[in-house]
Amino acid sequence: MVGAVVMVGAVAAAADLDPRTALTAPDQATARKIVLQRGDLGAGWQVVPIRLGNQPLRSSVCPGFNPDLSRLTIQGKRGHAPPTRAHS
């Protein structure tokens, strides 16, 4: 039971550092407009996962790196993998 209490405390502490989310219709519309689409790019571009060695980039963050983003507010978001230029 003690392990569960410690884990919940660690998750709560991490959440305190996350930015606040308050999505607004105008900012959501702007986020949709600014995302690159395939048609925005010329031939030769493709989506390629970014890796550091044999690990995905996301898993390669330095230990202890946990920035405090709690003063930020996300008002619009739209997610797509960024395109990268194919090497020929």
N, C-alpha and C positions, 0 to 999 in steps of 0.2 A: 504494500500500500504506500510505503514511503517513496518508492521509485515513481509511482504514478503522480504523486503530489509534486515531486521535484520536476518531472517532465512537464506538467501543466504550467508550473511556474516559469520554466525556461521558454515555453512557447508564448506565454503572456508577455514576458520581458522582450522577446523579439518583436512581437506585434506592437509594442509601445514605440518602436523605432520606425515603423512603417509610415508612409505618408497617408494622410487622410484622403478619402475619396468622396467627392461631392460633384457627380457628373451633372452637367447642365446641357440643355438642348443645343444652344449656340456653339458651345465648345465641342460637343459630340459631332456636330455638322462640320466644323473646321477640321477636326481630327480625320473624318472620312475624306475630306477634300485633299489633305496633304499627304496621304499614303501613296507611295509610288505604285503604279500599276504596270504590268508587263508592257502595255502599249506605250508607256512613257519612255521606254528604253529601246535602243537599237538592237540589231541581231548580235548574238554572241553573249548575252547575259543569261545567267541561270542561277537558281537558288542552290547554294552549297553550304552544308553545315560547317561552322567554324570550329576547329579543333586545336588543342594545344597538346602536342605529342599524340598520345593515343586516347586522350580524354576529351569529352565535350568541353568547350570553353566555360560553360556555366559551372562545371564541377571543379574548375581550376582556380577559383577565387582563393586568395591567400587566407590561411587560417586566421581567425580573429578579425577579418574584415567584415564589419557590420555597421555601416554608417548610420547615423541618426537622421532619418528623413522625416521625422515627425512634424517638422515645421512647414512641410510642403503639403499642398493640396492638389490632387489630380482632379481636373475638371472635365477632361475629355480624353478618351483613349481609343485606339484602334490598333489592332495587332496583325502584323504580317511579317514573315521572315524577310529580311532585307536581301535584295538581289546582289549578286557578286558577278564580276566579269569572268567568263570562262577563259582559261588559258589554252592557247592553241599551240 
